[in-house]
Amino acid sequence: MSVPFVDLRARIESMRPEIDAAIDRVLDSGWFILGPEVEAFESELAATLGAREAVAVANGTEALELALRAAGVGPGDEVITTSLSAAFTGLAILATGARPVFVDVDETTLNLDPEAAARAASERTKAIVPVHLYGHPADMGALLALARERGLAVVEDACQAHGATYHGRPVGTLAGDEGLGAFSFYPTKNLGGLGDGGAIVAADRDTAALLRSLRNGGQSDRYHHDRPGINSRLDEIQAAVLRVGLRRLEGWNQRRRALFELYGRELAGAGLVLPREGADVRAVHHLYVVRHPRRDELMAALRERGVGTLIHYPIPLHLQPAFAAPGNERGRCPVAETAAGQLLSLPLYPELTDAQAGAVVAAVREALAGL
Ligand SMILES: Cc1ncc(COP(=O)(O)O)c(C=O)c1O
């Protein structure tokens, strides 16, 4: 049995009649950008994620960029973030004119290491961007304490963690009234659209109003541009389809958890480092990332057996040419550098059947035996 890394057609088919109806509704309305579907999606998303406000934008990268701008980040500032993330986290920081300062990760969770973040803080540091990598909340207690002590803004990158909680509170809302959380609705995310999409959650109504202006060219009123915003508007069709998905998010996350537990049971003792869920968090298992020192051979052996895998991420951000800058050299983030050579993401998505998961387990065990 071959198992693809992800199967979006299966996801769409599972809700096809509702998607068709949602798209028909928008076509019939004749309104395609920032309309009633976006407004309804924003309030339903805020309710689901336990936030006061949600502002829909065009993608997760711009959700991060605009959240940082709303938090006052701009040219000359430094923003601390993890070296192990999608490059888009760092690119969003660059887009504000600020400098991303990449720091090392915790050996177990692979999330931003609060001690490394504290060491990287300088006079110029304006904000911290913790990433809830693979759907597992970052060590927010320590990071929020650091932010309070140094007077730093906090923008959570929750692009992989829709519905995850930390000490019972939803990610994206953990920094309280001042904090902001960014989400992506890239098709493969825990909540994904039929294209790009994103959102920022906020507790403060004025900040939400500022974000609504920034996403729409900085307008305060039609054709009155008070500030240099960007075009980061969400389409009505995307919003209508995301509303369908939002109703399924909790069920999808539960299925992801069941598969996480299945892999944990069935792969125990197989010779891999398996992901673990920390105490007092509810992870949403966006990715199932194992570690093995001979990762490339394991990946090839799984490919031969028809199992699709990916690497999240093969190059730590401080070593990406896009972020070339003094200090961004090998040795800067040793934990992330070692991990990048060992990480392998196995298929885990709500539509994966138990039989497919069993086939992945069998292929992994066989592949490891042959290494
Ligand atoms: C951790 C993280 N941050 C930011 C992004 C950027 O989101 P988008 O692709 O919607 O711009 C992604 C997804 O690609 C992500 O996984």
Ligand as a Chemical Component Dictionary entry (heavy atoms), coordinates in Angstrom:
data_LIG
# 
_chem_comp.id                   LIG 
_chem_comp.type                 NON-POLYMER 
_chem_comp.pdbx_formal_charge   0 
_chem_comp.three_letter_code    LIG 
# 
loop_
_chem_comp_atom.comp_id 
_chem_comp_atom.atom_id 
_chem_comp_atom.alt_atom_id 
_chem_comp_atom.type_symbol 
_chem_comp_atom.charge 
_chem_comp_atom.model_Cartn_x 
_chem_comp_atom.model_Cartn_y 
_chem_comp_atom.model_Cartn_z 
_chem_comp_atom.pdbx_ordinal 
LIG C1 C1 C 0 5.527 28.283 11.127 1  
LIG C2 C2 C 0 5.024 28.996 9.912  2  
LIG N1 N1 N 0 5.082 30.338 9.861  3  
LIG C3 C3 C 0 4.641 31.025 8.796  4  
LIG C4 C4 C 0 4.101 30.383 7.708  5  
LIG C5 C5 C 0 3.654 31.194 6.539  6  
LIG O1 O1 O 0 2.310 30.997 6.224  7  
LIG P1 P1 P 0 1.820 31.193 4.703  8  
LIG O2 O2 O 0 2.395 30.099 3.890  9  
LIG O3 O3 O 0 0.321 31.120 4.820  10 
LIG O4 O4 O 0 2.263 32.552 4.271  11 
LIG C6 C6 C 0 4.009 28.992 7.720  12 
LIG C7 C7 C 0 3.424 28.218 6.604  13 
LIG O5 O5 O 0 3.905 28.162 5.510  14 
LIG C8 C8 C 0 4.489 28.278 8.837  15 
LIG O6 O6 O 0 4.434 26.945 8.879  16 
# 
loop_
_chem_comp_bond.comp_id 
_chem_comp_bond.atom_id_1 
_chem_comp_bond.atom_id_2 
_chem_comp_bond.value_order 
_chem_comp_bond.pdbx_ordinal 
LIG C1 C2 SING 1  
LIG C2 N1 SING 2  
LIG C2 C8 DOUB 3  
LIG N1 C3 DOUB 4  
LIG C3 C4 SING 5  
LIG C4 C5 SING 6  
LIG C4 C6 DOUB 7  
LIG C5 O1 SING 8  
LIG O1 P1 SING 9  
LIG P1 O2 DOUB 10 
LIG P1 O3 SING 11 
LIG P1 O4 SING 12 
LIG C6 C7 SING 13 
LIG C6 C8 SING 14 
LIG C7 O5 DOUB 15 
LIG C8 O6 SING 16 
# 
